[in-house]
Amino acid sequence: MPADPITRIRRFNRAVTRETGALDQSFLGRGRPLGPARVLHAIGHHSPELEAIRTYLDLDKALLSRFLKALQRDGLVALTPDPADGRRKLATLTSAGQAELAEYDALSDARAQALLARHPKPQALLEAMDLIASALGQDVEMLEMDPRDPRAIHCLTEYYAELGRRLRTGFDVKLSADPGATDMIRPRGAFLVAMSDGLPLACVGLKGTDKGYAEIKRLWVSPAARGMGLAKRLMTRIESIARDLGITTLRLDTNSALPEAVAMYRTAGWDEIDRFNDDPYPDHFFEKRL
């Protein structure tokens, strides 16, 4: 008889605790527990602001203060007044701290590579990890960026690959009405990427045109983050940007092989209209007045 869900979750928690070395007094053999090591990482890779570090790591002030004092004693971190607000302090890495962070990064990378190497299905393992990390959830941040940014390109590449799998005809972006990057940059348009702790999870583009309307393009959500409402959040945000740009009419197209997209547009105030382009892939066309 299979184990019940609670037993399986607790087994998973124990496995992660063991694999990550959460209980080690010398995390990765560097002489300090995981807590101070994570603070060092947050300062070097996330933010020097103490409140941002505390929120990112979900630490109370007393515990963060204790970890910072330990890192200061080791000569790895310096606290300085914030030039914008003298009542606050910023944490910065000393040269020794930067070297220590580099050691941690190298050891962590090696441990991750070893885990993938010993698993018979590394891609399935990564997909499971993405799903779990999204469920456990760092806050998702909507960032507006150039669609040529590597994070945007990652989303678009995944989107094209999924279309290739799901459309009966396959998908070749060269045959599609692919928007130019400059059409999705202000003041003509915009491009949004949903980020979670450094990982791009979703995207959507606003393509400016000279036809009396703008188009919503390339709405995609990672399989690891589906069911979290990201598509609706992205659509709400991109429609707000369209209003800010003075756009009054939006159009989009999609394919019946993506029934979840068709259903979302129908329930989100979009009206089905006749075909308005010669793109060979879509078979559903929508419009929305803002």
VOGU-3710 file (C-alpha; in Angstrom, 3 decimals, decimal comma):
1> mpadpitrir> 0,000/0,000/0,000  1,501/3,385/-0,957  2,450/5,755/1,820  -0,023/8,475/2,700  0,659/12,062/1,478  1,890/13,361/4,841  4,420/10,533/5,176  5,680/11,222/1,657  6,072/14,940/2,322  7,985/14,307/5,538
11> rfnravtret> 10,247/11,830/3,739  10,933/14,516/1,137  11,713/17,081/3,843  14,224/14,742/5,472  15,885/14,023/2,130  16,244/17,731/1,335  17,592/18,478/4,813  20,214/15,787/4,393  21,153/16,694/0,798  21,479/20,422/1,468
21> galdqsflgr> 23,452/19,975/4,661  20,957/22,074/6,610  22,057/20,496/9,921  25,797/20,568/9,236  27,810/22,673/11,652  30,313/23,209/8,850  28,244/23,762/5,713  30,202/22,551/2,665  33,224/22,207/4,945  33,745/25,977/5,268
31> grplgparvl> 33,541/26,193/9,054  30,103/27,725/9,618  26,482/26,492/9,546  24,078/26,982/6,673  22,434/30,101/8,180  25,432/32,452/8,050  26,414/30,981/4,675  22,988/31,865/3,265  23,313/35,423/4,611  26,706/35,716/2,908
41> haighhspel> 25,119/34,530/-0,337  22,195/36,970/0,008  24,538/39,931/0,514  26,666/38,980/-2,473  23,920/37,956/-4,881  20,712/39,619/-3,714  20,938/42,946/-1,861  23,072/44,845/0,662  19,948/46,191/2,416  19,348/44,451/5,731
51> eairtyldld> 15,561/44,544/5,465  15,706/43,075/1,965  18,009/40,297/3,208  15,747/39,590/6,156  12,675/39,368/3,909  14,454/37,276/1,286  15,633/34,721/3,851  12,552/35,019/6,098  14,699/35,686/9,184  13,752/37,612/12,283
61> kallsrflka> 15,900/40,617/13,121  17,615/39,007/16,104  18,739/35,962/14,130  19,938/38,053/11,197  21,874/40,257/13,619  23,541/37,188/15,137  24,563/35,844/11,737  25,915/39,249/10,675  28,003/39,546/13,823  29,517/36,116/13,154
71> lqrdglvalt> 30,387/37,120/9,594  31,872/40,404/10,834  34,042/38,539/13,346  35,338/36,407/10,481  36,205/39,562/8,531  33,797/38,678/5,719  31,177/41,440/6,047  31,255/45,175/6,820  28,250/47,237/7,929  28,132/50,848/6,739
81> pdpadgrrkl> 25,509/53,629/6,941  23,107/53,803/4,010  23,938/57,053/2,117  20,225/57,504/1,383  19,182/57,082/5,025  21,737/57,302/7,825  19,416/55,452/10,192  19,848/52,287/8,163  22,921/50,159/7,490  24,103/48,280/4,441
91> atltsagqae> 25,998/44,992/4,482  28,861/44,639/2,011  31,345/41,853/1,445  34,986/42,487/2,205  37,595/41,103/-0,181  37,798/38,056/2,101  34,004/37,799/1,979  33,998/37,879/-1,811  36,595/35,111/-1,892  34,575/33,047/0,597
101> laeydalsda> 31,402/33,493/-1,463  33,278/32,318/-4,559  34,335/29,182/-2,655  30,740/28,517/-1,584  29,489/29,021/-5,132  32,071/26,607/-6,551  31,300/23,939/-3,947  27,535/24,363/-4,370  27,856/24,110/-8,158  29,921/20,932/-7,801
111> raqallarhp> 27,364/19,377/-5,430  24,549/20,209/-7,855  26,468/18,705/-10,772  27,096/15,541/-8,752  23,403/15,190/-7,956  22,468/15,475/-11,639  25,225/13,087/-12,663  24,049/10,312/-10,365  20,380/10,526/-11,359  19,245/8,485/-14,387
121> kpqalleamd> 16,764/11,181/-15,527  18,398/14,568/-14,810  15,912/16,572/-16,890  12,948/15,041/-15,052  14,715/15,785/-11,776  15,183/19,446/-12,735  11,555/19,756/-13,783  10,441/18,293/-10,453  12,708/20,717/-8,597  11,288/23,676/-10,538
131> liasalgqdv> 7,764/22,553/-9,698  8,540/22,200/-5,994  10,461/25,476/-5,772  7,558/27,299/-7,426  5,069/25,672/-5,049  7,134/26,538/-1,969  7,409/29,960/-3,479  9,657/32,908/-3,379  7,614/35,994/-4,234  7,189/36,365/-7,991
141> emlemdprdp> 8,346/39,718/-9,362  7,090/41,146/-12,650  9,996/42,820/-14,459  9,714/44,893/-17,605  12,726/44,257/-19,824  14,099/44,259/-23,333  12,860/41,108/-25,135  16,493/40,526/-26,181  17,513/40,100/-22,534  18,740/36,514/-21,882
151> raihclteyy> 15,932/35,980/-19,357  13,340/36,998/-21,930  14,997/34,847/-24,589  14,823/31,859/-22,210  11,044/32,297/-21,889  10,553/32,778/-25,630  12,677/29,728/-26,454  10,623/27,588/-24,069  7,412/29,044/-25,528  8,416/28,195/-29,103
161> aelgrrlrtg> 9,425/24,678/-28,050  6,060/24,105/-26,389  4,204/25,309/-29,476  6,287/22,890/-31,508  5,117/20,030/-29,291  1,460/21,024/-29,043  0,543/22,275/-32,516  -0,361/19,562/-35,005  1,734/21,353/-37,642  4,677/21,977/-35,347
171> fdvklsadpg> 5,959/25,538/-35,022  8,585/27,492/-36,920  9,020/31,017/-35,594  10,315/32,121/-39,012  6,853/31,438/-40,465  5,059/33,223/-37,640  4,280/36,931/-37,433  7,107/37,289/-34,954  7,181/40,813/-33,469  10,368/42,824/-33,712
181> atdmirprga> 12,087/43,555/-30,420  11,675/47,312/-30,827  7,904/46,871/-31,172  7,891/45,503/-27,593  9,895/48,296/-25,966  8,497/51,591/-24,671  7,112/53,885/-25,903  5,846/51,528/-28,610  5,193/48,452/-26,462  6,577/46,456/-23,537
191> flvamsdglp> 7,770/43,009/-22,484  7,230/41,463/-19,042  9,006/38,523/-17,415  7,879/36,943/-14,148  10,950/36,131/-12,032  11,175/33,922/-8,943  14,500/33,912/-7,086  16,460/34,372/-10,298  14,446/31,932/-12,428  12,267/33,270/-15,289
201> lacvglkgtd> 8,858/31,614/-14,979  6,573/33,422/-17,433  6,390/36,208/-20,005  4,088/38,313/-22,152  4,663/40,981/-24,776  2,801/44,108/-25,846  3,479/44,766/-29,527  2,900/48,284/-30,791  1,535/48,636/-34,327  0,469/51,430/-36,665
211> kgyaeikrlw> -2,937/49,850/-37,307  -5,025/51,506/-34,597  -4,489/48,701/-32,099  -1,687/46,925/-30,240  -1,245/43,172/-29,882  -0,646/40,855/-26,946  2,059/38,384/-27,946  4,012/35,455/-26,523  2,063/34,768/-23,326  3,811/31,790/-21,725
221> vspaargmgl> 3,969/30,257/-18,246  6,434/27,551/-17,229  4,795/24,180/-16,508  6,383/24,441/-13,045  4,315/27,562/-12,258  0,959/26,783/-13,837  -2,074/27,051/-11,604  -0,551/29,977/-9,670  -2,479/32,657/-11,570  0,614/34,043/-13,310
231> akrlmtries> -1,049/34,305/-16,723  -3,859/36,452/-15,326  -1,388/38,599/-13,372  0,728/39,157/-16,468  -2,320/40,036/-18,555  -3,574/42,500/-15,938  -0,169/44,161/-15,767  0,355/44,355/-19,526  -3,125/45,815/-20,028  -2,296/48,464/-17,428
241> iardlgittl> 0,908/49,318/-19,317  -1,096/49,570/-22,537  -3,403/52,119/-20,889  -0,367/54,081/-19,677  0,895/54,178/-23,271  -2,431/55,542/-24,491  -3,461/52,323/-26,246  -7,229/51,876/-26,398  -7,624/48,630/-28,347  -5,810/45,328/-27,939
251> rldtnsalpe> -5,880/42,265/-30,149  -4,393/38,795/-29,863  -4,467/35,444/-31,600  -4,075/31,887/-30,365  -4,569/28,291/-31,434  -7,254/25,772/-30,438  -4,419/23,422/-29,414  -4,056/25,761/-26,411  -7,573/25,409/-24,932  -6,580/26,871/-21,570
261> avamyrtagw> -5,542/30,109/-23,294  -8,749/30,271/-25,326  -10,828/29,728/-22,173  -8,937/32,393/-20,225  -9,441/35,045/-22,903  -13,140/34,260/-23,168  -13,619/34,720/-19,412  -11,388/37,812/-19,139  -13,452/40,217/-21,212  -12,010/39,491/-24,651
271> deidrfnddp> -14,383/39,352/-27,646  -13,813/36,883/-30,473  -13,385/38,595/-33,842  -12,612/37,665/-37,444  -9,079/36,867/-38,518  -6,989/40,052/-38,638  -3,624/38,725/-39,843  -2,116/36,151/-42,190  -0,095/34,264/-39,556  -0,444/30,560/-40,485
281> ypdhffekrl> -0,675/29,262/-36,920  -3,595/30,910/-35,043  -7,245/29,940/-35,501  -8,794/32,082/-32,735  -8,735/35,883/-32,748  -9,711/38,255/-29,935  -10,091/41,973/-29,250  -10,468/44,014/-26,076  -11,354/47,693/-25,714  -9,587/49,360/-22,797
//
